[in-house]
């Protein structure tokens, strides 16, 4: 999946450039690992198996909606993020960051140069911070950056799981909110839980 994020702000000198993000699931976990059908049905007080397929679909759709709305990743993914312009600190768009595979600069000819962790940059939480050679005088002259990393919770927080259960139950009971099989709106009761783990960047 690929998309654009143009609202990511850096803490120094205003805005980083537009970031293009592509993701590929690592295969470490799936939607059923995040929330099983049985666990969801127990919360929903649904007996029998005749609607298992629908509930499975709702679990997947709610997880997708939550990931897109809040940027934290419930399904572990390899992420490739590219910036046209960047500053000394770059907040990685999808999180939590498990590991950073590579950080590369790209010059005007398209040549990539791999940077060295601990020398050229270091990882601070869910951000990349660059070691400056020339100070802060021209942070936006460093053009084009590509970072490949793995994002996702190693253990899903219980608050997020409760929020997922509430959203799935709401979608199940109020089916006019389903548009061609998609969850069109997350309920406010779920958002309260998700916002605890969201970041304002």
N, C-alpha and C positions, 0 to 999 in steps of 0.2 A: 504494500500500500504506500502511496506517495501523496504528500500534501504540502501546503505552504503554511508557515507561521510568520506573520509580519508584525506581531505585537510583542515580541520578546525584547525587553529593555535590559541594558547592561547598567550596572551601578556606577560606571564611570563614563563620562562624556555622552550621556543620552542613549541613543539607540544603536543596537547592532543592526546589520543589514538583514534583509529578508532571508529566511532559512527554508531550504527545501529538505523535506524529511521523507525517507523511504524506510519501510520496516519489513522484516521477515521473521515470522515466529521461529524460535530455536527448536521447538518440539519438546522442550523440557516439561511443559505442562499444557493442558487444554482447558476449555471452559468447564468440563466436568471435574477437573482438579480444583478449580476455583470454587465451584459450588455444584455438588452432585444433584442429580434429579431427586434422589431419595431425601436429601437434606432439604431441598426446596419444597418438596411435597409435604414433608413433615411440618414445615412452617406454615404452608398454605392449607393444611388439614385436608388434603386431597387423597382419597383412597383409590385403589385400582390402578390399572396401567393404561387405560384407554386414551388418556390425554398426555402420556409421557412424551410423545413426539412434539406436541405443542409446547410443553413446559421446557423441553430441551432447547427448542428454538428461542423461546423467551429468554432463557439463561444466556444464550449466545448473543442475542440482540442487546440485552441490557448491559452485558459486559462491554460490547463494542461502543454503546452509547456513553457509558461511564468513562472509558478510556479516552474517547474523543473529547468529551466535555471537560475532563479534569487533567488529562495528560499523564497521570500515573498509569503504569502498565500492570495489568493483572495477568495477562498472558506474556510470558517472557519473550522478548524480541531482540534481534540484532537490528540496530538503528544506524543508518547513515544520514548524517545531517551536514548540509553544505550552506555556507554563508558567502555572500558576495563581498561583504565588508564586516569587519569584526573589531572589537576593542580588546583591552587587556584581559578582561574577564568575560567569558562566554558561558551563559547558563545553557546547559543541554536541554533541549525541548521536551524530551520524554524521560521519565524517571520512575522509580529510583534507579540510579546508575549502579550496576553491579561491577562492571569492569570496562576499561577503555582499551580497545584493540589498537587503534592508530589515530594519530593526529597529523594531518598533512596540510601544507600550504600549496597554493596553485598560482603560478605566475601568469602573466598575460598571454604567454604562448601555450598555456595548458600543462606545463611541466609540474609534476607533483614532487614535493620534497617532504620526506617523513621527518617529523620532529621527535626529539628524545625526551621522554619523561624524566623529570628531575634536573634537566639541563635547560631545555627550552620552555617547558611548562610543567605544571603539576596539577593534580586532580584535587579539588576541594569540594567534597560532598558531591553535588550534582552539577558541578561547574568545572570548566577548564580555566586556569589562570596562567597567563604567560609571563615569563621572566623578561622584563624589558631591558634592552641594551641602551636605548637612546632616551629613556624616560618617557614622560607623558606628552611630549611636544606634538606628536603627530600620530595618534593611535589609529586613525582611520585610513592611513596610507598602506596598511597591511591588507592587501586585497585577497579575497577568496580563501576559504578554509573548509576542510572536509574532516569530519570526525566520525569514526566508526566505533560503536560501543554496544554493550548489552544492557538492556533496561528491564526491570521487572522486580516485583516483590519476591523474596525467597520464601516468605510466609505471609499470606494475606492477612492484614489486620482484622480483628474481629469486628470492629466498627464498620469496615467496608462490607464484610459479609452480611451484616445485619441490613445495611443499606441496600445491597443487592436483593435480599429476600423481600424487603418491603417493595422495591420497584417491580419485582417479578409478580408478586401478589397483586399489586395495583393494576398492572397490565393484564393479568389474567382475569380479574374481576371486572375491569372497565374496558371492554374490548373495542369500543369505538376509538380508543386511543391508538389502536394498531392500524398503521397505514401500510398496506401491501406487505404485511408480515414484519414491519419494523416498529420499534418502540419510538413513538413520536415525541414523548415528553416524559422526563423523569419526575416522579412525585416529590413534592417539597419535603415530605418526611424522610425520604432517602437522601436528598441533597444535604440535609443537616449533617448526616454521617460522612458523606463524601467530602464536604468542605473542610473537615478537620484534617484531611490528608492532602489537600490541594495546595498549590503554591501560587502566589501572585508574582508573576515575573514581568 
